[in-house]
């Protein structure tokens, strides 16, 4: 049985489940919106036995029956019943709830550790792998990276910008900023930084990331499962509004071309070194190929999107993911 941990209406997971249904494979699903209750965790010299209950789907989940684990943008959550705390002062409630939350996080971590002893697609604990550390690992694997600066000082940003002929970009240090306040959806893009942007800053501010703006020929999206690489070239330079961040496509520029791409052997070797060093077994790597044909690593997203490149390049990656999950080879 395959355990799916995701969130409601997650597009990639829907495609994976269609393949699982087509093959007639058994699965159970936990969404991050669901409330899960621990029935039993038995740990002794003879066994480790874990049974949980999904309060939304009304299903018992026995870890002994799980052969593979798929995790994408999901979590195992617990809804705490606070009725028994009503007679306790608010100040005491706060401390008790904080302690119970810590207790649950320990249980949650144990559940994921047990699931990762199965065959697993994606590592829950590495979903937010530090992107600054990613740059360090890439450099360690002989992959070029863009010159980067994280600073809180206006003078440092101005110096960095001057050193790169006023051609730098600003991006999130870790995750993109994304939230909804109806009826609006707010999120940030990677943007080019103009001199006036820095001039208008205070002398000190919260840590910000600048990178040199590489003169790209095209971008690469490289999806991997273990050591199998599936590369696609993205011609985002075809449209001005997508030249810095291809996610800014509009109706006029939405047809951004994804084409299959063959990686040079040296780049492929170094990427495989990076994958092994990072400890990831799946993810989407973003790179840039510059006009002078140099390859630069940008980041790896352990739960990166791959449906668009899969469809455009006929890679059938959803099928390959399910084949991996159902394979008898651990």
C-alpha positions in Angstrom: 0.0 0.0 0.0 1.2 3.5 -0.9 0.7 6.3 1.6 0.1 9.7 0.0 0.8 12.8 2.2 -0.1 16.0 0.3 -2.7 18.7 0.4 -6.2 19.1 -1.1 -6.4 19.9 -4.8 -2.6 19.7 -5.3 -2.3 19.4 -9.1 0.8 17.1 -9.3 -0.6 14.7 -6.7 -3.9 14.5 -8.6 -1.9 13.3 -11.7 0.0 10.8 -9.5 -3.2 9.4 -8.1 -4.7 9.0 -11.6 -1.7 6.8 -12.5 -2.1 4.8 -9.2 -5.8 4.3 -9.9 -5.0 3.2 -13.5 -2.7 0.5 -12.2 -5.1 -0.6 -9.5 -2.6 0.0 -6.7 -3.8 0.3 -3.1 -3.2 3.7 -1.4 -4.3 5.8 1.5 -4.1 9.6 1.6 -3.5 12.2 4.3 -4.0 15.8 3.4 -2.3 18.6 5.4 -5.8 19.9 6.1 -6.8 16.6 7.8 -6.7 15.9 11.5 -4.8 12.7 12.5 -5.0 10.8 15.8 -2.4 8.4 17.0 -4.1 5.1 17.9 -0.9 3.3 19.1 2.8 3.6 18.9 4.3 0.4 20.4 8.1 0.3 20.8 9.7 -2.6 22.5 12.5 -5.1 22.0 10.5 -7.1 19.6 8.7 -4.6 17.4 7.9 -1.0 16.4 4.2 -0.9 15.6 2.5 2.3 14.5 -1.2 2.8 13.9 -2.9 6.2 13.2 -6.4 7.3 12.4 -7.4 9.9 9.8 -10.3 11.7 11.4 -11.4 13.3 8.1 -11.4 10.2 5.9 -12.4 7.9 8.8 -9.6 5.5 7.9 -7.2 3.5 10.1 -3.6 3.6 8.8 -1.3 0.7 9.8 2.3 1.5 9.1 3.0 -2.3 8.7 0.9 -2.2 5.5 2.8 0.7 3.9 5.3 -0.3 1.3 6.0 3.2 -0.2 5.6 6.8 0.9 4.9 9.8 -1.4 5.1 13.2 0.2 4.4 16.5 -1.7 3.5 19.7 0.1 1.8 17.8 2.8 1.9 17.3 6.6 0.5 15.0 9.3 -1.4 17.3 11.6 -3.2 16.9 14.9 -6.2 18.8 16.1 -5.8 19.4 19.8 -9.0 19.1 22.0 -8.8 22.0 24.5 -12.1 21.4 26.2 -10.5 19.9 29.3 -8.4 23.1 29.7 -11.3 25.5 30.1 -11.2 25.5 33.9 -7.5 26.5 33.9 -6.3 30.1 33.8 -5.4 31.5 30.4 -1.8 32.0 31.4 -1.5 28.3 32.4 -3.3 27.2 29.2 -0.7 29.0 27.1 2.2 27.1 28.8 0.4 23.7 28.7 -0.5 24.2 25.0 3.1 25.1 24.2 4.2 21.9 25.9 1.6 19.7 24.1 2.6 21.2 20.8 6.2 20.3 21.4 5.1 16.8 22.3 3.1 16.5 19.1 6.1 17.7 17.0 8.2 14.9 18.5 5.5 12.4 17.5 5.2 13.9 14.1 8.9 13.7 13.5 8.9 10.1 14.6 6.1 9.3 12.2 8.0 10.7 9.3 11.2 9.0 10.3 9.3 5.7 10.3 7.8 6.5 6.9 11.3 7.2 5.5 12.3 3.7 6.4 9.9 2.7 3.6 10.6 3.4 -0.1 9.9 7.2 -0.2 9.5 9.8 -2.8 10.7 13.1 -1.4 12.1 13.7 2.1 9.8 15.7 4.4 12.7 17.0 6.5 14.5 18.3 3.4 11.6 20.1 1.7 12.9 23.4 3.0 16.5 22.7 2.3 18.5 25.9 3.0 19.0 27.6 -0.4 22.2 29.4 0.7 23.6 26.0 1.7 22.6 24.7 -1.7 24.9 27.3 -3.4 27.7 26.1 -1.1 27.1 22.4 -2.1 26.9 23.2 -5.8 30.2 25.0 -5.6 31.7 22.1 -3.7 30.6 19.9 -6.7 32.4 22.1 -9.2 29.2 23.7 -10.5 29.4 27.5 -11.1 27.0 29.7 -9.1 26.1 33.4 -9.5 27.9 35.9 -7.4 25.7 36.5 -4.4 25.4 38.8 -1.4 23.2 38.8 1.7 23.5 42.0 3.6 21.7 44.4 5.9 23.8 47.5 4.8 23.0 49.9 2.1 26.6 50.6 1.3 27.3 46.9 0.8 24.4 46.6 -1.7 25.6 49.7 -3.6 29.1 48.3 -3.8 27.9 45.0 -5.0 25.6 46.7 -7.6 28.5 48.9 -8.8 30.8 45.8 -9.1 28.3 44.2 -11.5 27.6 47.3 -13.6 24.2 47.9 -12.1 23.0 44.6 -13.3 21.8 42.6 -10.3 18.6 40.9 -9.2 16.8 40.5 -5.8 15.2 37.3 -4.8 13.9 35.6 -1.7 16.6 34.1 0.5 14.5 31.0 1.0 10.9 30.6 0.0 8.8 32.9 -2.2 6.4 35.2 -0.4 2.8 33.9 -1.0 -0.5 34.6 0.7 -4.2 35.2 0.0 -6.4 37.9 1.4 -9.6 37.7 -0.6 -10.1 38.6 -3.3 -6.3 39.1 -3.9 -3.4 36.7 -4.1 0.0 38.2 -3.1 3.4 36.8 -4.1 6.8 38.1 -5.1 9.0 37.5 -8.1 12.7 37.7 -8.8 13.2 41.3 -10.0 16.0 43.4 -11.4 17.3 46.0 -8.9 17.7 49.5 -10.2 20.1 52.0 -8.5 17.1 54.1 -7.3 15.8 51.0 -5.4 18.9 50.9 -3.2 19.2 54.7 -3.0 15.7 54.9 -1.4 16.6 52.4 1.3 17.5 53.2 4.9 21.1 52.7 5.9 20.2 49.4 7.6 17.4 47.0 6.9 16.4 43.3 7.1 18.8 40.9 5.4 18.3 40.9 1.6 19.8 38.8 -1.2 21.3 40.2 -4.3 22.7 38.2 -7.2 24.5 39.1 -10.4 22.0 39.1 -13.3 23.4 36.5 -15.6 23.0 37.1 -19.3 21.2 33.9 -20.0 20.7 32.1 -23.3 18.0 29.9 -21.8 17.1 28.3 -18.4 17.2 24.6 -17.5 14.8 22.7 -15.3 16.2 19.3 -14.4 13.9 16.9 -12.6 15.5 13.9 -11.0 14.4 10.6 -9.4 17.4 9.1 -7.7 20.2 9.3 -10.3 17.8 9.6 -13.3 17.9 13.1 -14.8 15.2 14.6 -17.1 16.3 18.0 -18.4 14.3 20.7 -20.2 15.4 24.0 -21.8 13.1 26.9 -21.0 13.2 29.8 -23.5 12.0 32.5 -21.2 14.1 35.1 -23.0 11.6 35.1 -25.8 9.5 37.6 -23.8 10.7 40.7 -21.9 8.4 40.2 -18.9 9.7 36.6 -18.4 13.3 37.3 -19.0 14.1 37.7 -15.3 11.4 35.3 -13.9 9.6 33.0 -16.3 6.7 32.7 -13.7 5.6 36.2 -14.8 4.1 34.8 -18.0 0.9 36.4 -19.2 -1.7 35.6 -21.9 0.6 37.1 -24.5 3.7 35.3 -23.3 2.2 32.1 -21.8 3.5 29.9 -24.5 7.0 29.6 -23.1 8.8 26.7 -24.9 10.0 23.7 -22.9 12.1 21.4 -25.0 14.1 18.2 -24.1 17.7 18.9 -23.4 20.8 16.7 -23.3 23.2 17.7 -20.6 27.0 17.8 -21.3 28.6 14.8 -19.6 30.7 16.9 -17.2 27.7 18.9 -16.1 25.7 15.7 -15.6 28.5 14.2 -13.5 28.6 17.2 -11.3 24.9 17.4 -10.9 24.9 13.7 -9.8 27.6 14.6 -7.3 25.4 17.4 -6.0 22.4 15.1 -5.7 24.3 12.5 -3.7 25.9 15.2 -1.4 22.5 16.8 -0.8 20.9 13.5 0.2 17.8 14.2 -1.9 16.2 11.4 -4.0 14.0 13.8 -6.0 13.7 17.4 -6.8 13.8 20.0 -9.6 17.1 21.8 -10.2 17.0 25.3 -11.8 20.1 26.3 -13.9 21.0 29.0 -16.4 23.0 28.6 -19.5 24.7 31.9 -20.4 25.4 33.4 -23.8 29.0 32.2 -23.5 27.7 28.6 -22.8 28.5 28.5 -19.1 26.3 26.5 -16.8 25.2 28.1 -13.5 23.3 26.5 -10.6 20.5 28.6 -9.1 18.6 26.3 -6.7 17.0 22.9 -6.2 13.4 22.6 -5.1 12.8 19.2 -3.4 9.1 19.5 -4.3 9.5 21.4 -7.5 6.9 21.4 -10.3 7.5 19.0 -13.2 4.1 18.6 -14.9 4.7 21.3 -17.5 8.1 20.0 -18.7 6.8 16.4 -18.5 4.0 17.3 -20.9 6.0 19.4 -23.2 8.9 17.0 -23.4 6.9 13.7 -23.4 8.8 12.5 -20.3 5.7 11.0 -18.6 7.2 11.8 -15.2 4.0 11.1 -13.3 4.2 7.5 -14.6 7.9 7.2 -13.7 7.1 8.4 -10.2 4.5 5.7 -9.7 6.8 3.1 -11.3 9.3 4.1 -8.7 6.8 3.8 -5.9 5.5 0.3 -6.9 8.9 -1.1 -7.7 10.0 -4.0 -5.5 13.6 -2.7 -5.5 14.2 -0.5 -2.4 
